[in-house]
Amino acid sequence: MTSCPKSAAGAGDAKGKRLGRPTIVVDRSRIASLRAQGRGWKAIAREMKLGVGTVLRAAQRAAKPSSENPDEPLLAN
């Protein structure tokens, strides 16, 4: 193997380019309020234009105690 991917990544870093999946911010409070209204996970995901897994993961992270709940953006799968 050659070092082309590393050199390409290094060149991208120098130009400020980011690699990987785009980061999205999920509104966990909106998920909680829709859930409190009795909406299902699929309906919430459809309304927020997210995957069901992303919505479930956000709800699980919101349910954790605050010491285990960093305010980091969720990545869409």
TALINCOR-V381249 format. One record per residue. N is the residue number from 1. SS is DSSP state (@ for helix, = for strand, . for the rest). PHI is phi in radians with two decimals (999 if undefined). D_LAST is the distance of its C-alpha to the last C-alpha in whole Angstrom. Layout:
BEGIN
N;SS;PHI;D_LAST + N;SS;PHI;D_LAST
END
This chain:
BEGIN
1;.;999;29 + 2;.;-1.74;30 + 3;.;-1.66;29 + 4;@;-1.04;27 + 5;@;-1.03;24 + 6;@;-1.18;25 + 7;@;-1.20;27 + 8;@;-1.16;25 + 9;@;-1.15;23 + 10;@;-1.11;26 + 11;@;-1.16;27 + 12;@;-1.16;24 + 13;@;-1.07;24 + 14;@;-1.11;27 + 15;.;-1.60;27 + 16;.;1.45;24 + 17;.;-1.38;21 + 18;.;-1.98;17 + 19;.;-1.85;15 + 20;.;1.69;12 + 21;.;-1.23;9 + 22;.;-1.14;10 + 23;=;-1.49;10 + 24;.;-2.10;10 + 25;.;-1.80;13 + 26;.;-1.82;13 + 27;.;-1.43;16 + 28;@;-1.17;17 + 29;@;-1.19;20 + 30;@;-1.19;19 + 31;@;-1.06;17 + 32;@;-1.10;20 + 33;@;-1.22;23 + 34;@;-1.15;21 + 35;@;-1.17;21 + 36;@;-1.15;25 + 37;.;-1.37;26 + 38;.;1.64;25 + 39;.;-1.32;22 + 40;.;-1.45;20 + 41;@;-1.09;16 + 42;@;-1.16;15 + 43;@;-1.15;18 + 44;@;-1.12;16 + 45;@;-1.07;13 + 46;@;-1.12;15 + 47;@;-1.16;17 + 48;@;-1.57;14 + 49;.;1.01;13 + 50;.;-2.26;9 + 51;.;-1.34;7 + 52;@;-1.07;10 + 53;@;-1.08;8 + 54;@;-1.14;7 + 55;@;-1.15;11 + 56;@;-1.10;12 + 57;@;-1.10;11 + 58;@;-1.14;12 + 59;@;-1.16;15 + 60;@;-1.15;16 + 61;@;-1.19;16 + 62;@;-1.22;18 + 63;@;-1.39;20 + 64;.;-1.23;21 + 65;.;-1.03;24 + 66;@;-1.06;24 + 67;@;-1.21;25 + 68;@;-1.73;22 + 69;.;-1.98;20 + 70;.;-1.22;19 + 71;.;-1.47;18 + 72;.;-1.86;15 + 73;.;-1.20;13 + 74;.;-1.50;9 + 75;=;-1.75;6 + 76;.;-1.32;4 + 77;.;-1.71;0
END
